[in-house]
Amino acid sequence: MSKLDVIYVPHETLRKTASVVTTFDNDLYEFANGMLETMYEHKGIGLAANQVNDLRRVFVTDCSEDKSDPMIYINPEIIWESDDVADSEEGCLSLPSIYSGPIERSFAVKIRAQDVKGDYFEREAEDLLARCMQHELDHLNGILFIDYLSRLKRDRALKKLDKYLKDMEANK
């Protein structure tokens, strides 16, 4: 599968909860690899299926500088999170040009997920990768990072996004 189309706020799919994947076949394999290709094309570090208008519980990440750590997570769940938290600014491919924060998240997490064959695995992460995993898991539950902002900051971000998308459309 090739690159997929990223959808933007306020698209309704971004607010829906993704469904558990029960079929592990070539379509899922192609879809997940298309998500990786799309994430790299958009210079992202994570991408959830909701962001490409699909409601399967799938997200991908690669937080390495040399893009050598592509990971596919199917039916992910956090099974442990640290008591330590970190505040940081976040961005999102579905909210281009918007970077806002600080957003508080657990500094470290352990995720249990399945791979494209349906086999279970666990992965521990901290700092940027842990933040990315939590952000993408939020997407699968219909939550956006701007939901953690004050109403004023969220309204400003959405206004800026609206202008950006209008400018992008006008320049096509």
Backbone bond lengths (Angstrom), bond angles and torsions (degrees), N, CA, C in turn:
res aa  C-N    CA-C-N  psi(-1)  N-CA   C-N-CA  omega(-1)  CA-C   N-CA-C  phi
1 M - - - 1.453 - - 1.514 107.98 -
2 S 1.261 115.50 147.13 1.459 118.92 179.66 1.528 110.09 -99.53
3 K 1.296 113.82 -171.60 1.454 121.92 -178.00 1.527 111.45 -51.86
4 L 1.319 115.55 142.34 1.454 122.98 179.77 1.525 109.60 -104.54
5 D 1.314 117.21 164.50 1.459 121.53 178.41 1.521 110.16 -89.96
6 V 1.322 116.06 124.78 1.464 121.59 176.07 1.527 107.85 -80.74
7 I 1.335 115.72 135.08 1.469 120.39 176.92 1.526 108.97 -98.89
8 Y 1.318 115.86 157.90 1.459 121.92 -175.19 1.522 111.34 -118.56
9 V 1.330 114.89 155.31 1.454 121.87 171.22 1.521 106.40 -58.88
10 P 1.339 120.49 131.80 1.459 127.90 19.00 1.547 114.53 -103.67
11 H 1.313 119.78 29.78 1.468 121.18 -177.30 1.524 110.24 -51.20
12 E 1.329 116.48 132.75 1.472 121.77 -173.09 1.526 114.14 -62.87
13 T 1.313 118.93 -29.22 1.466 121.03 -179.10 1.526 111.71 -62.20
14 L 1.329 117.01 -28.11 1.461 120.73 179.99 1.526 112.56 -67.22
15 R 1.317 117.77 -17.44 1.469 122.29 -178.61 1.530 112.80 -103.25
16 K 1.323 116.65 4.91 1.460 120.55 -179.16 1.524 110.86 -98.52
17 T 1.335 115.00 154.84 1.459 121.11 176.34 1.521 108.86 -87.32
18 A 1.313 115.90 129.23 1.467 121.15 -179.37 1.528 110.21 -73.30
19 S 1.321 115.47 154.97 1.465 122.65 -177.48 1.520 111.70 -96.56
20 V 1.315 114.79 149.12 1.461 121.68 178.75 1.533 109.61 -61.23
21 V 1.313 115.52 136.51 1.461 121.78 177.17 1.527 108.31 -82.41
22 T 1.334 116.31 128.71 1.465 120.80 178.54 1.530 112.47 -119.61
23 T 1.326 116.39 -14.37 1.466 120.77 -179.36 1.524 109.26 -111.56
24 F 1.313 115.51 118.04 1.458 121.97 -180.00 1.524 107.29 -109.57
25 D 1.321 115.27 96.28 1.456 120.73 -174.65 1.526 110.38 -137.28
26 N 1.304 116.60 -173.29 1.460 120.83 -178.85 1.528 111.76 -63.61
27 D 1.336 117.54 -33.51 1.462 120.47 177.80 1.532 110.33 -59.75
28 L 1.334 116.85 -44.41 1.458 120.86 179.10 1.531 110.21 -64.31
29 Y 1.316 116.59 -43.41 1.461 121.64 178.13 1.541 110.34 -58.02
30 E 1.318 116.68 -49.02 1.474 121.78 179.93 1.531 111.22 -63.50
31 F 1.332 116.19 -41.57 1.455 120.89 179.53 1.532 110.57 -62.09
32 A 1.325 116.93 -49.04 1.469 121.13 -178.47 1.530 110.77 -61.91
33 N 1.302 117.61 -40.37 1.464 120.09 178.03 1.525 111.23 -70.01
34 G 1.323 117.35 -32.95 1.468 120.94 172.97 1.523 111.06 -64.24
35 M 1.330 116.19 -35.77 1.467 119.69 176.35 1.528 110.84 -64.53
36 L 1.328 116.97 -43.20 1.468 119.70 177.08 1.524 110.63 -60.11
37 E 1.322 116.32 -46.60 1.465 120.32 -179.99 1.529 110.89 -59.56
38 T 1.320 116.16 -41.88 1.470 121.47 179.60 1.526 110.57 -65.14
39 M 1.335 116.80 -44.11 1.461 121.40 179.15 1.533 110.07 -59.13
40 Y 1.331 116.86 -46.46 1.464 120.24 179.13 1.534 111.41 -64.57
41 E 1.312 116.59 -42.32 1.472 120.91 179.87 1.529 111.33 -57.97
42 H 1.334 116.02 -37.47 1.468 121.31 -178.10 1.526 112.43 -92.64
43 K 1.338 116.12 7.49 1.466 122.27 178.15 1.528 112.36 58.53
44 G 1.346 115.26 38.16 1.458 120.76 178.03 1.521 110.91 -95.38
45 I 1.326 114.76 172.23 1.467 120.93 175.76 1.525 110.91 -114.73
46 G 1.321 116.96 -4.72 1.455 122.13 178.16 1.516 109.89 -161.85
47 L 1.329 115.47 155.28 1.461 120.88 178.76 1.523 108.16 -156.91
48 A 1.326 115.66 131.26 1.465 121.45 177.32 1.523 109.38 -104.67
49 A 1.333 115.57 152.58 1.468 120.77 -177.62 1.527 112.22 -55.97
50 N 1.331 117.43 -36.22 1.471 120.01 178.46 1.528 110.86 -54.00
51 Q 1.312 116.37 -34.20 1.461 121.18 -175.10 1.530 113.23 -72.29
52 V 1.317 116.99 -12.85 1.461 120.79 174.93 1.538 109.37 -116.42
53 N 1.345 114.04 27.21 1.465 123.17 173.37 1.532 112.97 62.83
54 D 1.320 115.66 41.30 1.464 121.88 178.86 1.525 106.79 -133.29
55 L 1.308 117.00 136.89 1.461 119.91 -175.42 1.524 113.69 -107.17
56 R 1.320 116.08 39.86 1.463 120.77 170.77 1.527 108.43 -95.30
57 R 1.327 117.28 146.93 1.470 121.76 -179.01 1.532 109.52 -78.35
58 V 1.322 114.26 79.47 1.465 122.33 -178.55 1.521 108.40 -137.57
59 F 1.332 116.22 134.04 1.459 118.76 166.35 1.518 108.97 -141.65
60 V 1.328 115.05 159.80 1.460 122.23 -179.95 1.526 108.79 -127.59
61 T 1.336 115.38 152.71 1.468 120.46 177.17 1.519 110.00 -143.02
62 D 1.311 115.03 157.67 1.463 123.49 166.06 1.524 106.72 -164.37
63 C 1.315 116.06 98.35 1.461 121.79 -178.24 1.520 112.56 -96.46
64 S 1.326 117.42 3.13 1.463 120.18 -179.68 1.524 110.20 -72.57
65 E 1.313 115.83 148.32 1.465 119.82 -179.77 1.517 112.14 -66.82
66 D 1.334 117.00 -34.37 1.463 120.12 -177.94 1.531 113.20 -97.44
67 K 1.330 116.04 11.79 1.475 122.88 178.07 1.532 111.55 55.90
68 S 1.338 113.97 46.06 1.463 120.15 -178.05 1.529 113.08 -109.26
69 D 1.340 117.51 10.15 1.463 120.53 -175.94 1.529 111.57 -129.75
70 P 1.342 118.17 53.78 1.467 119.08 179.01 1.530 110.19 -69.77
71 M 1.322 116.00 131.60 1.462 121.26 -179.96 1.521 109.61 -131.78
72 I 1.324 115.17 140.84 1.459 122.77 176.60 1.518 107.08 -116.55
73 Y 1.318 116.43 127.17 1.460 122.98 -179.65 1.523 108.50 -119.24
74 I 1.327 116.69 120.23 1.456 121.69 178.74 1.524 107.58 -116.02
75 N 1.329 115.64 133.28 1.468 122.62 -176.54 1.532 111.78 53.10
76 P 1.344 117.31 47.81 1.462 120.31 -176.30 1.529 112.51 -72.55
77 E 1.319 114.53 149.91 1.460 120.59 172.91 1.522 108.13 -148.53
78 I 1.316 115.67 142.31 1.460 120.47 175.84 1.521 106.82 -79.59
79 I 1.334 115.83 124.15 1.459 120.00 179.65 1.530 111.78 -107.16
80 W 1.327 116.93 -8.94 1.456 122.32 175.00 1.512 108.00 -159.67
81 E 1.335 115.63 142.87 1.461 120.30 172.30 1.518 108.86 -142.12
82 S 1.300 115.33 145.84 1.463 120.64 -177.13 1.520 110.39 -71.81
83 D 1.319 114.53 155.71 1.462 119.86 172.61 1.527 109.82 -74.54
84 D 1.342 115.91 -25.69 1.462 120.23 177.83 1.518 109.03 -70.30
85 V 1.322 116.08 136.38 1.461 121.14 178.49 1.526 109.20 -121.22
86 A 1.305 114.40 162.43 1.461 120.80 177.43 1.525 108.34 -137.72
87 D 1.310 115.17 142.37 1.460 121.86 175.89 1.518 108.42 -103.09
88 S 1.319 116.25 134.34 1.454 119.39 177.90 1.527 109.79 -158.11
89 E 1.306 114.41 158.46 1.452 121.48 174.23 1.528 108.56 -72.51
90 E 1.334 116.86 148.20 1.465 121.24 176.99 1.516 109.83 -131.63
91 G 1.319 114.20 157.20 1.450 122.85 173.13 1.518 108.45 -133.12
92 C 1.325 116.56 177.09 1.461 119.96 -175.35 1.526 109.12 -159.52
93 L 1.341 115.89 138.17 1.465 119.54 179.07 1.532 112.24 -64.64
94 S 1.323 117.98 -22.61 1.468 121.33 178.54 1.526 112.28 -87.85
95 L 1.323 116.10 -2.66 1.460 122.75 174.43 1.527 107.50 -131.83
96 P 1.336 117.61 63.25 1.472 119.39 -175.70 1.522 111.43 -57.92
97 S 1.295 115.56 143.20 1.466 126.05 178.49 1.523 112.96 77.88
98 I 1.326 118.78 -1.15 1.457 121.46 -178.37 1.527 109.64 -104.55
99 Y 1.317 115.89 120.65 1.457 122.87 173.02 1.517 105.30 -129.99
100 S 1.309 115.63 121.13 1.446 118.17 -173.35 1.508 110.76 -145.32
101 G 1.265 114.77 159.46 1.443 119.76 177.95 1.501 108.93 167.62
102 P 1.288 117.79 -165.25 1.455 124.48 5.42 1.525 112.24 -78.67
103 I 1.329 115.16 144.30 1.463 123.32 176.07 1.529 106.41 -107.76
104 E 1.323 116.88 127.14 1.462 120.93 179.66 1.521 110.02 -90.38
105 R 1.330 115.88 127.77 1.464 122.33 176.72 1.519 108.99 -141.04
106 S 1.316 116.21 161.99 1.463 120.71 175.15 1.522 109.41 -60.62
107 F 1.333 116.45 138.01 1.459 120.62 -178.98 1.525 111.58 -69.31
108 A 1.328 117.41 -32.36 1.467 121.27 -178.73 1.526 109.17 -136.70
109 V 1.333 115.50 146.94 1.465 121.76 178.10 1.520 109.63 -143.00
110 K 1.323 114.49 161.27 1.460 121.33 169.15 1.524 105.29 -125.63
111 I 1.329 114.81 127.51 1.464 121.10 -178.77 1.518 109.55 -113.37
112 R 1.304 115.03 140.11 1.468 122.13 171.28 1.515 106.02 -110.68
113 A 1.328 116.10 131.18 1.460 121.25 -177.82 1.523 108.91 -151.23
114 Q 1.324 114.59 -179.38 1.457 121.09 174.81 1.523 108.55 -116.55
115 D 1.335 115.14 153.59 1.461 119.90 174.49 1.531 108.66 -92.30
116 V 1.320 116.96 -175.23 1.471 120.49 -175.48 1.524 113.25 -67.17
117 K 1.322 117.25 -14.03 1.468 120.52 176.82 1.529 111.58 -93.67
118 G 1.337 116.26 -8.48 1.459 120.32 -179.15 1.510 113.65 97.44
119 D 1.341 117.40 -0.77 1.461 120.98 179.39 1.532 109.70 -76.62
120 Y 1.343 115.45 139.22 1.460 120.48 179.67 1.522 110.82 -81.32
121 F 1.330 115.23 147.87 1.456 121.98 173.60 1.523 107.91 -148.84
122 E 1.316 115.65 163.33 1.456 121.71 175.05 1.516 108.20 -125.68
123 R 1.319 115.10 146.81 1.460 119.85 178.08 1.517 109.10 -141.12
124 E 1.325 115.37 128.74 1.458 121.27 174.28 1.514 108.58 -96.19
125 A 1.314 115.42 145.21 1.461 119.96 179.56 1.517 108.91 -149.67
126 E 1.326 114.32 157.04 1.457 119.47 173.57 1.512 109.29 -139.98
127 D 1.313 114.38 167.31 1.454 123.19 176.60 1.537 111.52 58.24
128 L 1.334 117.98 -126.20 1.462 120.90 -172.64 1.529 113.03 -61.40
129 L 1.326 118.24 -45.01 1.459 119.54 -179.54 1.526 111.02 -64.96
130 A 1.325 117.75 -40.25 1.469 120.37 177.42 1.528 110.40 -61.90
131 R 1.321 116.66 -42.56 1.469 121.19 178.09 1.530 109.90 -61.86
132 C 1.323 116.12 -45.58 1.464 121.22 -179.48 1.531 110.78 -60.47
133 M 1.322 117.19 -45.25 1.456 121.18 -179.55 1.536 110.94 -61.76
134 Q 1.320 116.60 -42.35 1.468 120.51 178.91 1.529 111.01 -65.78
135 H 1.323 116.31 -40.88 1.468 122.31 178.46 1.530 110.31 -60.96
136 E 1.333 116.84 -47.62 1.468 120.25 -178.28 1.530 111.60 -69.16
137 L 1.313 117.15 -36.91 1.465 119.93 176.35 1.524 110.38 -64.30
138 D 1.325 117.09 -37.88 1.472 119.92 173.59 1.522 110.55 -56.29
139 H 1.340 116.88 -45.00 1.472 119.88 178.54 1.523 111.39 -53.61
140 L 1.323 116.67 -43.69 1.471 120.14 -177.98 1.523 111.50 -65.29
141 N 1.327 116.88 -16.85 1.461 122.09 177.30 1.525 112.41 -104.71
142 G 1.333 116.38 12.36 1.465 120.78 176.96 1.515 114.72 76.14
143 I 1.326 116.87 20.79 1.465 121.97 -178.47 1.527 109.28 -109.11
144 L 1.330 116.14 135.19 1.462 122.32 177.70 1.523 109.47 -109.04
145 F 1.323 116.90 152.89 1.460 119.07 -178.43 1.517 112.17 -60.67
146 I 1.324 118.06 -28.02 1.469 120.08 179.27 1.526 111.75 -67.80
147 D 1.337 117.28 -15.96 1.464 120.39 176.94 1.528 111.45 -66.78
148 Y 1.327 117.45 -18.86 1.462 121.81 179.56 1.534 112.18 -87.87
149 L 1.324 116.52 -6.24 1.461 121.08 -178.26 1.523 111.00 -87.25
150 S 1.325 115.63 161.44 1.463 119.70 172.75 1.530 107.99 -64.60
151 R 1.300 117.02 160.35 1.468 121.29 -179.99 1.534 110.82 -57.70
152 L 1.324 116.65 -41.69 1.456 120.89 -179.56 1.527 111.31 -62.51
153 K 1.342 117.60 -48.29 1.464 120.81 179.51 1.528 111.26 -65.23
154 R 1.334 116.67 -38.62 1.469 120.49 178.56 1.529 110.38 -64.18
155 D 1.317 117.49 -45.40 1.472 120.91 179.43 1.529 111.22 -62.35
156 R 1.329 116.97 -40.36 1.474 120.40 177.25 1.527 110.84 -63.21
157 A 1.336 115.92 -43.60 1.467 120.16 -179.85 1.525 110.59 -62.72
158 L 1.323 117.30 -43.11 1.469 120.66 -178.88 1.527 111.53 -67.66
159 K 1.311 116.61 -34.58 1.464 120.57 176.90 1.537 110.18 -66.15
160 K 1.330 115.35 -43.26 1.472 120.41 177.94 1.533 110.25 -63.91
161 L 1.327 117.01 -41.83 1.465 121.34 178.12 1.517 110.87 -61.56
162 D 1.323 117.29 -44.68 1.465 121.32 179.99 1.527 110.54 -58.40
163 K 1.315 116.79 -44.67 1.472 120.84 178.25 1.526 110.45 -63.04
164 Y 1.325 117.06 -44.64 1.459 121.75 -179.98 1.530 110.72 -59.44
165 L 1.333 117.33 -47.20 1.465 121.34 -178.59 1.531 111.62 -65.90
166 K 1.324 117.48 -37.46 1.474 120.62 176.72 1.523 110.52 -65.21
167 D 1.335 116.30 -42.86 1.465 120.48 178.02 1.531 110.62 -63.67
168 M 1.328 115.95 -41.12 1.473 120.91 179.59 1.534 109.90 -62.18
169 E 1.321 116.61 -43.72 1.467 121.68 179.67 1.538 110.93 -65.57
170 A 1.307 116.80 -40.32 1.469 121.20 -179.44 1.526 111.99 -66.78
171 N 1.326 116.62 -28.15 1.466 120.89 -178.32 1.534 114.11 -91.21
172 K 1.321 117.54 6.23 1.471 120.20 179.36 1.498 111.43 -72.67
